[in-house]
């Protein structure tokens, strides 16, 4: 999906990082190495930008911090079929997928994935390296903490606070605040006993 956005925006794709080389490589991209042991020399002073496309929040954060520390630019990408208000702000390395809607006065932190068809309503704040999955809806004034994952087709009620490192299960309806490091799921969502 990220490769498609890159090509639609007329950038040149040079390759990808992953744990291992993929046998299914429809874009025919060059394998640039293991994302855990990144060889940064291939990116330094090459006028190359990185897209943080991995769905693993911890890995995306780790890579984002490595590239930032080494002054290797991380690109923010918006699919042409996404709608992003000019009154919202996107951090470095954000990826906005097809049909996503980001409305006015939204603040998206760095390295966030706003996946296909998600809706992020007015005045929401999404912390660094969070992932809003396909079809998820954040009503107005929702706060999502860093590294949190909002599952597909979840609905987060207006004014709700989702802590850091939280997982919201797919299809959940979240009516109350969720503390840091919790897993919540269901309709209405309940916090899993840990």
C-alpha positions as CSV (number, residue, x, y, z in Angstrom):
1,X,0.0,0.0,0.0
2,X,2.8,2.4,0.8
3,X,4.6,1.5,-2.4
4,X,1.4,2.4,-4.3
5,X,1.2,5.8,-2.6
6,X,4.8,6.5,-3.4
7,X,4.3,5.7,-7.1
8,X,1.0,7.7,-7.3
9,X,2.9,10.7,-5.9
10,X,5.6,10.3,-8.7
11,X,8.5,9.5,-6.4
12,X,11.0,6.9,-7.4
13,X,10.9,3.7,-5.4
14,X,14.4,2.3,-4.7
15,X,13.8,-0.5,-2.3
16,X,12.5,-1.7,1.0
17,X,13.7,-2.9,4.5
18,X,12.2,-5.9,6.2
19,X,13.1,-8.8,8.5
20,X,13.8,-10.9,5.4
21,X,13.6,-10.6,1.6
22,X,10.1,-11.1,0.4
23,X,9.3,-13.8,-2.3
24,X,6.2,-11.9,-3.2
25,X,7.5,-8.6,-4.5
26,X,4.9,-7.2,-7.0
27,X,6.7,-3.9,-7.4
28,X,10.1,-5.6,-8.1
29,X,11.8,-3.6,-5.4
30,X,15.4,-4.0,-4.3
31,X,15.8,-5.6,-0.8
32,X,17.9,-3.0,1.2
33,X,18.4,-5.2,4.2
34,X,17.1,-6.2,7.6
35,X,15.1,-3.5,9.4
36,X,16.5,-4.6,12.8
37,X,20.1,-4.1,11.7
38,X,19.8,-1.1,9.3
39,X,22.8,-0.3,7.2
40,X,22.5,3.5,7.3
41,X,25.4,4.2,5.0
42,X,23.2,3.5,2.0
43,X,20.9,6.4,2.9
44,X,23.4,9.1,4.1
45,X,24.0,12.0,1.7
46,X,22.0,10.3,-1.1
47,X,19.0,12.6,-1.1
48,X,16.9,9.6,-0.2
49,X,13.7,9.8,1.9
50,X,12.3,7.0,4.0
51,X,8.6,6.0,4.3
52,X,7.7,4.3,7.6
53,X,5.3,1.7,6.3
54,X,5.6,-1.1,8.8
55,X,2.4,-1.8,10.8
56,X,4.4,-2.8,13.9
57,X,4.3,0.4,16.1
58,X,7.4,-0.5,18.1
59,X,9.4,-1.2,14.9
60,X,8.1,1.9,13.2
61,X,9.1,4.0,16.2
62,X,12.6,2.3,16.5
63,X,13.2,3.0,12.8
64,X,11.9,6.6,12.9
65,X,14.2,7.4,15.8
66,X,17.2,5.9,14.1
67,X,16.6,7.8,10.9
68,X,15.9,11.0,12.8
69,X,19.0,10.7,14.9
70,X,21.1,10.2,11.7
71,X,19.3,13.1,10.0
72,X,17.9,10.9,7.2
73,X,14.6,12.4,6.2
74,X,11.4,10.5,6.8
75,X,8.6,11.4,4.3
76,X,5.0,12.1,5.2
77,X,2.8,10.6,2.5
78,X,-0.9,11.2,1.7
79,X,-2.8,9.0,-0.8
80,X,-4.4,11.2,-3.5
81,X,-7.8,9.7,-2.5
82,X,-7.5,10.7,1.1
83,X,-9.0,13.9,2.5
84,X,-6.9,15.9,4.9
85,X,-8.1,19.3,6.1
86,X,-5.7,22.2,5.5
87,X,-6.5,23.1,9.1
88,X,-5.0,19.9,10.5
89,X,-1.3,19.1,11.1
90,X,0.6,15.9,10.2
91,X,3.9,15.1,11.8
92,X,7.0,13.8,10.0
93,X,6.6,10.2,8.6
94,X,2.8,10.0,8.8
95,X,1.2,7.8,6.2
96,X,-2.4,8.6,5.2
97,X,-4.0,5.7,3.2
98,X,-6.7,5.8,0.6
99,X,-10.1,7.1,1.6
100,X,-8.9,8.2,5.0
101,X,-10.6,11.4,6.3
102,X,-8.8,13.8,8.6
103,X,-10.9,16.8,9.6
104,X,-10.1,20.3,10.9
105,X,-7.9,21.0,13.9
106,X,-6.6,17.4,14.1
107,X,-3.0,17.0,15.3
108,X,-1.3,13.8,14.1
109,X,2.1,13.0,15.7
110,X,5.1,11.7,13.8
111,X,5.2,8.2,12.4
112,X,1.4,7.6,12.6
113,X,-0.4,5.3,10.1
114,X,-3.9,6.5,9.3
115,X,-5.1,3.4,7.4
116,X,-7.7,3.0,4.6
117,X,-11.1,4.6,5.3
118,X,-10.4,5.7,8.8
119,X,-12.1,8.9,10.0
120,X,-10.4,11.2,12.4
121,X,-12.9,14.0,13.4
122,X,-12.2,17.5,14.5
123,X,-9.8,18.4,17.3
124,X,-8.5,14.8,17.8
125,X,-4.9,14.4,18.8
126,X,-3.1,11.2,17.8
127,X,0.3,10.6,19.5
128,X,3.5,9.5,17.8
129,X,3.7,6.1,16.2
130,X,0.1,5.2,16.8
131,X,-1.9,3.2,14.2
132,X,-5.5,3.9,13.3
133,X,-6.6,0.8,11.4
134,X,-8.9,0.6,8.4
135,X,-12.4,1.9,9.0
136,X,-11.8,3.1,12.6
137,X,-13.6,6.2,13.6
138,X,-12.4,8.7,16.2
139,X,-15.2,11.1,17.0
140,X,-14.3,14.7,17.9
141,X,-11.8,15.6,20.6
142,X,-10.4,12.1,21.0
143,X,-6.9,11.7,22.4
144,X,-4.9,8.7,21.4
145,X,-1.6,8.1,23.2
146,X,1.7,7.2,21.7
147,X,2.2,3.7,20.2
148,X,-1.4,2.8,20.5
149,X,-3.3,0.7,18.0
150,X,-7.0,1.4,17.2
151,X,-8.4,-1.8,15.6
152,X,-10.4,-2.0,12.3
153,X,-13.9,-0.6,12.4
154,X,-13.6,0.5,16.0
155,X,-15.6,3.6,17.1
156,X,-14.1,5.9,19.8
157,X,-16.7,8.2,21.4
158,X,-16.1,11.9,21.4
159,X,-13.9,13.3,24.2
160,X,-12.5,9.9,25.0
161,X,-8.8,9.5,26.1
162,X,-6.9,6.4,25.0
163,X,-3.6,6.0,26.8
164,X,-0.2,5.1,25.5
165,X,0.6,1.6,24.3
166,X,-3.1,0.6,24.2
167,X,-4.6,-1.9,21.9
168,X,-8.3,-1.5,21.0
169,X,-9.7,-4.7,19.4
170,X,-11.4,-4.7,16.0
171,X,-15.0,-3.6,15.9
172,X,-15.0,-2.2,19.5
173,X,-17.1,0.7,20.6
174,X,-15.1,2.7,23.2
175,X,-17.3,4.8,25.5
176,X,-14.9,5.5,28.4
177,X,-11.3,6.4,28.8
178,X,-8.7,3.6,28.5
179,X,-5.5,3.8,30.7
180,X,-1.9,3.2,29.4
181,X,-0.8,-0.3,28.5
182,X,-4.4,-1.7,28.4
183,X,-6.1,-4.0,25.9
184,X,-9.8,-3.2,25.4
185,X,-12.4,-4.8,23.1
186,X,-16.1,-5.4,22.7
187,X,-19.3,-3.4,22.4
188,X,-19.2,-1.6,24.7
189,X,-15.4,-2.0,25.1
190,X,-14.1,-3.5,28.3
191,X,-10.6,-3.6,29.5
192,X,-9.0,-7.1,29.5
193,X,-7.9,-8.3,32.9
194,X,-4.1,-8.6,32.9
